[in-house]
Structure formats: C-alpha cells, structure tokens
Amino acid sequence: MSDIQAFFGIAPAVRYQQGPKRYYFDVALGSILLSGEDTGGAYCLLDMRVAPGKGVPRHTHTLEDEALFVLSGELEATVGDEIFILRPGETLIAPRNIPHQLRNSGNLPNHYLIMFSPAGFEEFLKATSVPAPDNAVAPSEPPTIAVRNVFELASDYGIQFGQRGPTVTSEGKSGS
C-alpha cells in the first residue's frame, strides 16, 4: 500500500476471492471476506454461520462499529437494552461502546454477513480461530482452544465481556 493510499484510507487494489478459507470462530463457522488490508483499513467483512441456540455472550467493542446483514435463518441481537430478531434481508448496526450479544434464535443454522468499521476485528479472529474443513457446518460446540483464546485475548483488541444487559420476561419483552 502506498503512503497516499494509507493516508486517505483508499483500498489498495481490486480484491476478488473465490472460496475463502473457513475457520471456527468460537461458536461460529466463518470466513474473512475482506480484511483491513483489502479496504485500506476502512472496514472488514465477515461471513458467519451459527448453529441453532448458539451465540456470543454480551460484550462491548470499544474500537469499532458492527453492522449485521442476515442472509438466512434468524439472528437475535440485543443491543443495549433492545432485543431485535433479524430475518433474511434485514440489517442492524451495533455502535461501539454499547454492549450487545448475538444468538441464533431459530431452529436452523443461520447465515449472515458482519462488517466492522474501522477494520481490526479480523485480526482478533485470526488470533482466536482454528481452521475448519471445507465441508464444515456451524459447530454445536466450539473448539475448546478457540474459546480459551477469545477470553484471554479480548482486551488486547478492545473487547470487553460481561456488561449488564436486559432481562427478558416470559412474554419475550425486555425490561430492566
């Protein structure tokens, strides 16, 4: 990347990737479709698949905003004290410094794209993931080493776990 591209945050080149490598990212099966290197640091784009009932515990990104786009299945996203059920074609943004969590609330594996801006979160995934075979499906139990790495390395990447979240009543509504 040239100094001019870096200064202005310009993507260094056209990027085409056929059949990206697949990884187990904690509870998800995913791929890094575009990295910060590909986008001049502007964002990274990930492809994720999560098994029914699985998800990421409540956490906060202090360095980047997170945008979600559901391709198939359902994705329950709790951002702050609001709970959203995203279905195919729906989007949501979780701004930095607001606690959130994600969970597949459906009966089938889901599939969604997730974008982080600015880029950098993909480096956390590279540090905490383990390779998955080409025919892998979303894991019902994540690899032990991946989970351990997530909690050990999170703070190095501006991620905090365990902030207070909403309670959910038996009617499915959020409250304090």
N, C-alpha and C positions, 0 to 999 in steps of 0.2 A: 504494500500500500504506500502510495506517495505521501509526502508531507501535506500536500494540498488536499488530497482525499481525506486524510486523517483530520486535518484542521476543520474542514467543512462537514465531516461525517458522511462522506459520499461512499456508497458501495463501491468496492474496488473493481468489480467486473460482473458480467452476466454469470449467473450461477445456475447450472442445471444439474440435478442429482436424481438418478434413476435408482430405485431400490435402496434407500438409505439403510445404514446399519441399525439393527434393533437392539434395544437394551431393556433390562429390568430396572426401572427407576422406582425403588421402594415398592409400592403396591401397584404400579402401572407398568405396562409394556409400551415402549415408545421409541421415537426417533428424533434426532435433532435435524430438522429440515433445513433451517438456515441459522447460522451462528453469527455472533457479532463480527467475526472476521469477514463473513459474506456481506454484511449490511453496513459496514463502516461504523459499527458499534451502536447503531440506532435501535436495533431490536434483535431478538432471536425468536424463531418459530419452531414449535414442537408438535409432534403428532403423538397422541396418547390414547390408550385403551385401558379401561379399568373393569375388573370383574364385578358382578352384582354385589352390593352390600359393602364393598371396599372403598376406602378413601384416604385422604390425607388429613391428619388431625389439625386442629386450629393452630394457625401460625401467622406471622406477620413478615412481609418483605419490607425492609427499610430502604432498599436501593432501587427498586423497580416497580412499575405498574404491571398488572397481569390482565390480559384480555382473553376471553374464552369464546369459542365458536363450536357448537355441538353439531357433529355430522350424523350420528346415530345414537339411539338409546336415550337415557336420561342422565342428567348431572345435577345433583343438588349442591348448590353453592350458598354458603352462609357468609355474608359479607357484613361486618359489623354486627348489628342485631337483626338484619333482614335475611330471610331464607327465600331462595329462588329455586324453582325447578325448571331447568333448561331442557328443551327438547330440540330435535333437529332443526337447524336454521336459525336458532336463537343465540344471541350474544350477551355477554356481560363483562364489565370491567371491574376489577378489584384494585382500587388505588393503593399505592404504597402506604405504609404506616397504618393501615386498617386491618385488624385481624380478620382472617377468613379461613374457611375449610371447604373441602370438596369431597363429595361422596357419590358413588353410583347408586341412586335410589331406585333404579329399575330392576327388572328380572333378567335382563340380558347384558352381556358386556357392552359398554358404551365406547364411543369413539369421538374424540374432539381434538381441535387444534387449540393451542395455547401460545400466546405471544407475550413476551416480556420486553418492556421498554424502560430504560435502555437495555442493551444486551448485557450479559454477565451471568445470568442464572444458568445458562447452559454449561458453564464451567463447573458449577456446583453439581449438576447432573453427571458430568464426565467423571468427577471425583468420587461420586457415590454410587454409580450404576455398575451393573455387571452385564456382560454380553448375553444376548438371547439368541436362540437359533432362529433361522428364517421362518420356520413353521410354528413359532411360539404363539401362545394365546395369553391373554391377560391373566396374571397369576392370582390364584385364590389365597395364596400365602407368599409374601415376598421373601426373597433370599435373605437369610439372616445377616450376612455381611453388609448388604445394601442398607438395611435398617440401622445397623450399628453406625455405619459411616454417616448417614443422614444426621443423626443426633450429635455425633462427635464433631462434624464439620459445619453445621448450620450457621453458627455465629460468625465463622470466618467469611461467610457470604452474605451477611446482613439479614439472616433469617432467625426469627425468634419463635419458639414454640411455647404454648400453654397459656395464652391470654384468655381472660374471662370471656365467655360467649353467652348467647341467648339460651333460655330454656325453652323446650318445646312441650306444649300441653298435649293432652290426649287427643285434642281436636286438630293437632298439627299446626297450631298457630304459635308464633314466637311471642315471648314475653320476657320480663326481666327477672 
